[in-house]
């Protein structure tokens, strides 16, 4: 049976996994990423992770990299947290090193594809995937293919503003959902160091922490209401560390969402938790090899 290697590249680590045709992660490796050296040193970390899993059964290598990037050519353009790479031909270098096809995309797009193919979005034609964590990202998958848009930059859902007078996001726009409902934003609104601290306080019965998470539910409902009215997806799949934090509020989110839509059938759209947790990057990267659009 043929297998795929999925590689999740971050600013501090490279996580890779051997994935079968059903989306099961069979084996994983993790190595430090050299993000501040030269391009060759950065690629050496990726190559080391892949080599730890490579065999004659591997038919392709998918990779999630921070952007901006060009998914068509597999070139990583200028990611802020990977200063080692500027216009780096990641896919071509990987194919040259290992002799199998390689594909590159951003993590939210790829994770959405994995959920559509193997996870919580299976059986649905239009899948909207949202990842809630240190940032907020999204992907839109139609008929098993990532929707990239004309320029390749579609589905930047985390930078949809729901309050033009709101806090300024890292992207420079005011009121993005990332500036309001990401992990750091939740912690900031609660006056705590980390979103995990808010979760611990909530579980201990802290009323202010509960109020912050309830407010976050309303913010997410406003954002997802825009998604429903714009895209009318078959299913909304939510993943990421903050999604786990918000799990006790998912029923409230489902109940609140229709109030933020003009779609009278919004209540019929399932809102479900993602299958892949911390392994979403690995599974997503692997899905790039098996997808209809490469």
N, C-alpha and C positions, 0 to 999 in steps of 0.2 A: 504493500500500500504506500502510495506517495505521500510525502509530508512537506510541510512548509515551515520556514523559519520566520517568526514575527519579531521585529526589533523595535523597542521603544526607547528613543534617544532623548535624554534630558540634559539639563545643565550640569548635573553632578553624577549621573549614572547612565549606564546602558543596560537595559533589561531585555533579554531575548528568550524566546520559548520555541520549542518544537511543537507544532500544531498539526493535528490530523484533519482529514477531510470533513469531519463532523464538528470541528471547532473545539475539540478537547485539547487542552494544553498538556502535553505528555512529559515535558521536562523543561526546566528553566535554568538560566544562568544570569548572573549580574556582575558587572565589572564597573570600576570607576570611569567616568568620562573626563577626558582632558580637554576642557572647554576653553582654556585660556592659552594653550600652546599654539603651535602652527597647525595648518590644515592636516598635515600628515599625521601628527600626533593625535588629533581628534579622531581621524579615521582609523588609526591603529586600535583604539579602544573598541570601535564598532567591529572591526575585523576580529579582534580577540573574542568578543562575545559570540559572533557567528561561528567561528572556528570550533568553539566548544560544543556546538550542536550539529555541525555539518556532517553529512554522510551521503552516500550514493543515492539514497532514497529521497533526498531533498530536491524538489522540482522548482522552487522559487523562494525568493526572500523579499518580504514586505517590510517597510520601515516607516515609523512615525517619527517625524522630526519637527521641532519648533519652526515656525515660519517667520517671515514670509518665505515661500518656496514656490516652485513651478512644478506642479504634479505631472504635467505633460512630459517634461524633460528630465525630471528627477533632480533638478538643481536646487540646492538650498541657497537662498539669496543673501539674506542678512539678518539672521535671528539675533535679537538682543542678548539672549542668555547663552548663545554659542558663538562668541566672538572669534573662535578659531576658523569659522567657515564664512567666506564671502564668495558668492557665486561658485559654490563647490558642487561638482557633478557627482552627487552621492550615489545615484543609481548606477551610473556608468562605471564608477570606481568599484562598486560592489560586484557588478557583473564581470568586470575584468579580473577581480580577485578570486571569484568563486565559480565562474562559468555557468551560472544559471540566471534566469530573468530576475530583475529587481524592480520594485516599484516604491514610490515615496509619496506620502500625503501627510496632512496634519492630523493630530491625534483625535480631535473631535469628529472629523469626517470619517476617519478609519474606524473609530469605536462605534459610530452609528452604523456603519456598514456591517460590522461584526454582529451587532444586535439584530439587524435586519436579516442577516443570513443564518445565524446560529442561535440567537438569543431571544430576548423578550419581544422582538419585532417580527418573529417568524410568522409567515402567513398573511402579512399585511403588505399592501402595495406601496403606500406612502408612509414612511416612517420618519418622524421628527425625533432626533436624539438630542438631549441636553445633558451636559456634564457640569456639575456644580462642585467647585473645589476652590483652590487658590484663585482661580479665575472662573469665568463662566463661558463655556463653549457650546457649540451646537453643530449638528450635521443633518442634512436632509437627503434621504435615500428614496429614490423612485424606481420601482421595478428592478430592485437589486443593484442599482447604480447610484453612486454619489452624484448629487446635483452640484456642479461647480460654478454654474453661471458662465456668462460670456468671457469674463477675464480670469476665471479660476478662483475668485474670491467670495463666492456666495456663502450664505449660511453663517455669517459672523453674528450669530444671535446674541452673544454676550454683550455686543456693543450696540444693541437696540436701546434707545433712550426711552424711559417711561416718565421722565421728569426733567424738562428742559431747565429748571432751576435747581436741580439736584446736585450732589457732589460731583466734582470733576473726576472722570475716570482716567486711568493711566493712558488711554488712547487720546485723551484731550477733549472728549465730548462730555457734556454734563448729563447726569442722570442715567447712564447706562446701567442695565441690570447687574453687570459685573461690579459696578461701584456701590451697589446697594445690597446684593444678596450673595456675594462671594464669601468665602470663609473669613478673610481679613475684614470685609465690610461688616459682617455679623459681629465679629469680635469688637470692632470699633464702636458700633452702636451700643454694645453691651458694656463698654468700658473695661474690657478684658483683653488679655494678651493674645488668646487664640480662640478660634471657634470651638475647639475641643473643650475649652474651659466653660464655654456657654452651655454646651451639652451636659457636662458634668453638673453644673449648677442647676440646670433644669431637672435632671434626674434626681437631684437632692431636694427638689421642691422649691427652688428659688423662684419667686414670683416675677421679679424683673427679667430674669433669663427667659422664662416662659413667654413674657410679653414681647421680647425681642424676636423670638422664634415665631410667634403668632404674627407679628408684623411682617416678618420675612415671608410667611405663607401668603399674605395679602400681596406683597410685592411680586412674588413669583406668579400668582394668579393673574395679576395685571399684565405681566409680560407674556405669559402663555396664552392669555386671552387674545392678545395681538397676533400670536402665532396661529391660533385657531382661525381667527377671522381672515388672516392673509392666506394660509396654506390649506386649511381644512384637512389635516393629516388623518390617516387611518388609526394611528396610535402615537402616543407621546411616551417615549422611554427616557427615564431620568436616572443618571448614574453619577458617580463621583463621591468624594468623601463627605461633602456637605449634604448630599442626598441621603446618606446614611444618618447623618445628624438630624435631618428633617423627617425621617421615616415616621415618627409618631404623629406628624402633622399631615401625612399624605391624604388621609380621609378628609380632613378639613380643606386641603388644597383641591381635591376633586369636587367637593361640595361648593367651594367658592368660585371655581373657574367659570361656570356658566354665567355668573353675574358680570363678568368682565368680557363677555362676548355678545355680539348681536346674533350669532348663529344659534337658532332655536334648538338645534340638535347637538349642541356642544357636550351635553351630558352623556351622549352616546360614544364619545371618543375615549377609549381607554387611556388612563394615565398609569403607567406601570414602572416598577423598579427594574433596572438593568440586570442582566445575567452576570456580566463580567464586572468585578469590582476593581481592585488594584491591578488586575491583569488586563484591563480594557485596552491598553496600548499594545500589548503583545497580540491579543486576539484581533484587534483592529488592523494592525500591520499585516498579519497573516491573511486577513480577508481581502486585502488589496490584490493578492495573487489570484484569488478564486473568483473575483467579481466580474460582472459583465463588462465593466468599463476599464478593466486592467487594474 
